[in-house]
Amino acid sequence: MSWNDFHARGAVLQLVLERARVDPSDPGLFVDLPDIQKLFGGPDGVLLALEHRWTTHLAAKLDQAIEDGAPPNTAWNELTAEQPELRAILDRYARRSPSLRAAQHAERGMIGAHFNAQVHADDSGGLGGGRPESGAAAASPASESVVSRC
């Protein structure tokens, strides 16, 4: 991918997010996007790029949640509040896109791995050791619900 293509892809993603800011349920979110076939291979490629953006940001927030001894749903809720348009697009189109659903399945695995890392760190007196919201307390239905919402 050339530098120009990289920037063009970013501009397309930004345009989709701007459209979603106005109306995330707009059926025209992916209409008349410049070079969508060349840059993404079609709307599904745009969705996968948006999912990649979400997952990258979520991974960083989950890492921070482990450091802070906070449950994974804290990271999810924080990111959803920061990027509501992105989350709305992914939620809306997951039903229609098998490739997006597959990527979100992998995301659930990442959330589970972060949760397990936190629990094991708590059990060994490591990260978050002893804080009431960490460890076993983080295994609440609220923590599990973040995985089921993905």
ABEGO torsion letter per residue (X at the ends): XBAAAAAAAAAAAAAAAAAAAABAABAAAABGBBGAAAAAGEAAAAAAAAAAAAAAAAAAAAAAAAAAGBBAAAAAAAAAAABAAAAAAAAAAAAABAAAAAAAAAAAAAAAAAAAAAAAAAAAGBBGBGBAABEAAAABAAAAAAAAAX
